[in-house]
Amino acid sequence: MSFINLMADDCWSEADIVNRTEAMIASVFPASEQVILNRKVTAAAIGAYTLTTAEQDEVAQFNALCMQARQAGLDARADMTLLTQALACEAGTTTDVPQAVHDLVAQRAANRAATAANQ
């Protein structure tokens, strides 16, 4: 599961997904801190600077956060593909879809029925 709500009809564009994953990073490392960290890492890479232990830890934290954001983006893209296929299936514009799409369509129908019954 990703940050895509498979029970909603919201379609996320590639730009939306990128913006969300970038916001995940910026929530911990604001742009100004990223610029400074980039300068330090670049200087260290060319041998003009030696990172302190604290800076090495910060780089490791930043890299881990970037990998988490990358995975969140991959998961979101996969879920968006699944949702797009489910919406097409529900609209009757396609029937040639994997079983996972049929399962999602059934879950969405059950969710709508449960919501309607609670109103």
C-alpha positions in Angstrom: 0.0 0.0 0.0 1.1 3.5 -0.7 -0.3 7.0 -0.2 -2.7 6.4 -3.1 -6.2 5.8 -1.8 -7.4 2.9 -3.8 -11.0 3.3 -2.6 -11.2 6.9 -4.0 -11.3 8.0 -7.6 -8.4 10.5 -7.2 -5.9 10.1 -10.0 -2.3 11.1 -9.2 -0.1 12.3 -12.0 3.6 11.6 -12.1 4.2 15.2 -11.0 1.8 14.7 -8.1 3.7 11.7 -7.0 7.1 13.4 -7.3 5.8 16.4 -5.4 4.6 14.2 -2.6 7.9 12.3 -2.3 9.9 15.5 -2.5 7.7 16.9 0.3 8.5 13.8 2.4 12.2 14.7 2.1 11.7 18.4 2.6 9.7 17.8 5.8 12.9 16.5 7.4 15.6 18.3 5.3 14.3 21.7 4.1 15.7 22.9 0.8 18.3 25.2 2.4 19.7 22.2 4.4 19.8 20.1 1.3 21.8 22.7 -0.6 24.4 22.9 2.3 24.6 19.1 2.5 25.0 18.8 -1.2 27.9 21.3 -1.1 29.6 19.3 1.7 29.1 16.0 -0.1 30.4 17.4 -3.4 33.4 18.9 -1.8 34.1 15.6 0.1 33.7 13.6 -3.2 36.4 15.7 -4.9 38.7 15.5 -1.9 38.4 19.2 -0.9 36.5 18.6 2.4 36.4 15.9 5.0 33.0 15.2 6.5 32.8 15.1 10.3 31.2 12.1 12.0 28.1 14.2 12.6 28.0 15.2 8.9 28.5 11.5 7.8 25.5 10.6 10.1 23.5 13.4 8.5 24.4 12.1 5.0 23.4 8.6 6.0 20.0 9.9 7.4 19.4 11.9 4.2 20.2 8.9 2.0 17.9 6.6 4.0 15.1 9.2 3.7 15.7 9.5 0.0 15.5 5.7 -0.4 12.2 5.7 1.6 10.8 8.4 -0.6 11.9 6.5 -3.7 10.2 3.4 -2.5 7.0 5.4 -1.6 7.1 6.7 -5.2 7.5 3.3 -6.7 4.6 1.9 -4.5 2.4 4.9 -5.5 3.1 4.4 -9.2 2.2 0.7 -8.9 -1.0 1.5 -7.0 -1.9 4.3 -9.5 -1.5 1.8 -12.3 -3.8 -0.6 -10.4 -6.3 2.1 -9.7 -6.3 3.3 -13.3 -7.0 -0.2 -14.5 -9.8 -0.6 -11.9 -11.4 2.6 -12.9 -11.3 1.6 -16.6 -12.8 -1.8 -15.6 -15.6 -0.1 -13.6 -16.3 2.1 -16.6 -16.6 -0.9 -18.8 -13.8 0.3 -21.1 -11.7 -2.8 -20.5 -12.1 -6.3 -19.3 -8.7 -7.7 -20.0 -7.1 -7.0 -16.6 -5.1 -9.0 -14.1 -6.9 -10.7 -11.2 -5.5 -8.0 -8.8 -7.6 -5.4 -10.7 -10.8 -7.6 -10.4 -10.1 -8.0 -6.7 -9.7 -4.2 -6.3 -12.9 -3.6 -8.2 -14.7 -6.0 -5.9 -13.2 -4.3 -2.8 -14.2 -0.8 -4.1 -17.8 -2.1 -4.8 -18.0 -3.5 -1.2 -16.6 -0.3 0.2 -19.3 1.8 -1.7 -22.0 -0.6 -0.5 -20.9 -0.3 3.1 -20.7 3.5 2.9 -24.2 3.6 1.4 -25.5 1.4 4.1 -24.1 3.6 6.8 -25.7 6.7 5.4 
